[in-house]
Amino acid sequence: MKRILLGLAFLSLTGLAYAQKKLAYEKVPSLVDEAKKKGDVKLADSLAQDYINNYLFKLKKEEFYSKENLTFIGDFLSDENSKAFKFFMKEPEKINSVLGDYKAQSKLMDFINKKYLPQGEFEKISKTDWDRLEKTVVAKFGRVGQEIVWGQRMVCHLILKDDWQSFTKYYVQYFEIGLKHPRYNINNMSWYGIFEQVDDPKVLKFACDVVMKYAMEQWYQNDFAAYDTYANLLYKIGRKNEAIDWEEKAVKLSNNDKTILDTLEKMKNNQKTWPEAVNNR
């Protein structure tokens, strides 16, 4: 009888310890937020990693797969050799079923971009051996690595204005795989990089009929600047009537913006709406 009572007491203490431990861990996300607000990134990451590895990954499956838990893990993918990173690489569809389409891949690309790709300084970006870097990243991370590298190469060429042929190459390659979940402003890429700088009919048609058409349907229903971009691309590939229709919509949506009105008049008068000097170097 005594042995049974001792056993029950032990079980009770174990249950209490577990409850206390669980209660302590449930406070960790708020402690992480507090550390981040104070600028203590190292402490925030240390707390987060302990919480992820010693608490979240030990939860039962039905508890583990919550939006809150998966979002937290995704926000702290700080080591490609960690259990968390490998989990995101291995189970993206399970994660996406909770967080939403392509959210797992997006978190992986955030990590790859921050750790492997050049940031900030134009001089540093311009001196990057992109071909070598691309091989390294793709070998390590496969398709998500390829996607983020193509996207960043596109953006860097646009920022540096150094090589419009390469910009065009990566614009096409990136949007062939990343159009449904873009990381970049499609309207800006299509206007400043394609409409203003490219005269290749195939590329213009791709930008117009694939990229901007999809973007207009999905995200730009009330964006007069996007209407203007789409109209100008249509005009540049020779579809004048469609272009005028869309530019008239842009005029209405913009409350008669003068620049757009001027563009509409040029279209009606068969005048070019793009810069005279197209730079394809």
N, C-alpha and C positions, 0 to 999 in steps of 0.2 A: 504493500500500500504506500509505504514511504517512498519507494522507488518510483511509483506511478506519479505521486505528487511532485517529486523533484523533476520528473520528465515534463509534466504540465507547466511547472514554473519556468523551465528552460524554454519551452515553446513560447510561453507568454513573453519572456524577455527578448527572445529572438524576434518575435513579431513587433515588439515595441521598438527594438533597434532598427528594424527595417522601416517602420513607419517614420521614425525620427530621421533616418538617412534620406528617405524619400522626400520628407518635408524640407530638409536642408537643400537637397538638389533642386527642388522646385523654385527655390529662391535665386538660383544661379543666373537665369536669363536677365533678371533685373539688375544683378550685380555686374553682369557683363555690360549691360547698357550704361550703367553708372560709370564704369571704367572707361568706356569709349567716349562718353561725354567729357570726361576729365582729360582725355587725350592719352590715356595709358593703354596703348594698343597691345603692348606685350602682356600686360595683366589680363586684359579682356580675352586675348587669344588663349592664354594659359587656362583661365577659368572655363572657357568654351570647350577646349579640347578634353579637359577632365570630365565635364558634363556630358559630352558626346560619347566618349569611350567608356566611361564607368557608370553611366546612367542610361542614356538614351538607347545605346546598342544592347542593353540588358533588359529592356522592356519586352513585354509580350508583343507579338506581331500586331494585334488589334490596337494596342496602345501606341506602338512605335509609329505606325503609318498615319500620322496626323499632319495636317498642313503646318501647324505650328512647329512640330519637331523637324520635319523635313526642310522647312524654310531656315530654321536655325542652323542645321547641319550645312546647308548650301551656302550660308553666309560665312562659314568658317572652314572652307576648303583650303587650308594653308600649307598642306604638304601632300604632294602627289603620291607618296608612299603610305599615306595614312589609310586606315580602314574606311573612313568617311569618303575620301576621294575615290578609292577603288569601288566603293558601293555605288557612287554616282556614275562611274564609268560602266559598271556592270549592269545596273538596274535602271536605266533612264526611263523606260516605259512605265514601270511601277511607280516611280517618283512622279512622272508627268501625269499619271492618272489621278494623283492627289493635288499636285501644284498647278497643273495646266500644261498645255502643249509646249513642248520644247524648253521647259523651265530647267530641267536637269542639265541639258546641253549648254544652256545659257550660263549657268553657274560655273560649269567646267571651263567655258571660254573666258569668263571673267578672270578665273585663276590663271589660265594660260597667258592671257593678255598681260596681266600684271607681272607675272614672273619671267616670261620669256621675251616679250616684244618690247621694242624701244618706246620710251615714254617722253613726252615733253619737248626737250630741246631739239630744234630743227637740225642743228649740226650733227647731233648724235643719230637722229633718224636718217639723215642723208648719207651717213657713212656706214649704215648697217649692211652687212652681207646677207641680204634677204633670201637668196637661193639656199645658202648654207643653213640659215635659221629655219627656213621652211622644211628642209629635209629632216632636221632634228625634231621639230615639233610634230610633224606628221608621223615620224617613226615612233614617237612616244604616245601620241594621243589619237592617231587615226583621223577620221572624218571631222571631228570637232576641231582638231588642230588645224586641219586644212582650211576649214571654213573661216576661222578667226584670222589666220595668216592672210588669206586672200582679201578679206575685208579690210584689214589694216594696211595692206599694200595699196589697195584702192584709195583709201583715205589719205595715206601719206603722199601719194603722187598728186592728189588734189591739193593738199595743203602746200606742198613744195612747188607745185606747178613746174615740175622738172621734166616730165616725160608723159605726154598725153597718150601715146600709143600703149604704154604700160598701164596707165590709168584705165584705158578702154578695155584692155585684156582682163584686168582684174574686176572691173565693173561687170563684165559679162560672166566671168567665172563665178564671182561671188553670188550674183543674183540668180544664177542658174540653180544654186543649191540653197541660198539663204533668203529668197524672196518672201516666203511665207512667215518668216520670223526674223525680220531685219534688225540689225543692231545700229543702223545708221539712217540718217534722214534721206529717204528716197528722193524727195523733191529736190533737195540741194545737190545730191550726187548727179541727178539727171539733168538739172539746169546748168550748173557751173561746169560740170565735167563733160557732159555729152552734148547738150544743145549748143553751148557756146564754143566748144572746142573740137567737135568731131564732124566730119563730113562723109564718113563711111556709111552708105545706105543700109547695110545689113545691121550695123550697130545701132543706128538711129531707129530702125524698125523694131529691133529688140527692145530698146529703151521705151519706145512708144507703145507697141502692141503687147508686150509682155510685162515689163516692169511698171510703167506708169498706169497702164490700164488696170492692172491688178491693184495697185496702190489706190487708185481713184475709187475702185469698188469697195475696198476694205477700210480705208482710213481717211480719205481726203474729200468726203462728200461736201464739207462746208469750208474748204480751204481754197480761197480764190487764187492764191499763189500757185497751188498745184493745178488748178484749172488752167491757169495761164501757161504753165510749163507743158501740160498735155496738149493744149491748143497749138503751141509753138512747135512742138515736135511733129504733130500732125501736118502742120503747114510746111515744115522743112522737108518732109518726105513726100510732099506733093498732094496731100489730101486737103485742098483748100476749103471746100464747103464744110467738111467736118470741123476743120480748124476754126472757121468763123463761128460756127454754132457754139463751140466750147468757149471761145473768147468772149462771145456775147454773154454767156453764163457767168464768166469771170467778171465781166463789167458789172453785171447786176449784183453779184455776190460781194463785190468790193465797193459798192456804192459809188460807181462811176470813177474809179481810180484813174487819174490822168495818164499814167504810163500805160495802163492796160487799154484805155481808149485809143491812145496813139498807136499801139500795136494792132488793134482791130482795124484802124484806118489803113495801116500799111498792108495788112492782109487783103483788104478789099481792093487796094490799088496795086496788088501784085508786087509789092516791094519787100525786100529782105527784112526779116525781123531779127536776124542773128548778126554777130560781128562780121565785118568783111574779112578780117584775117583769121582764118581757121588754122590753129597750130597743131600739127600732127607729128611733131618731132618725137 
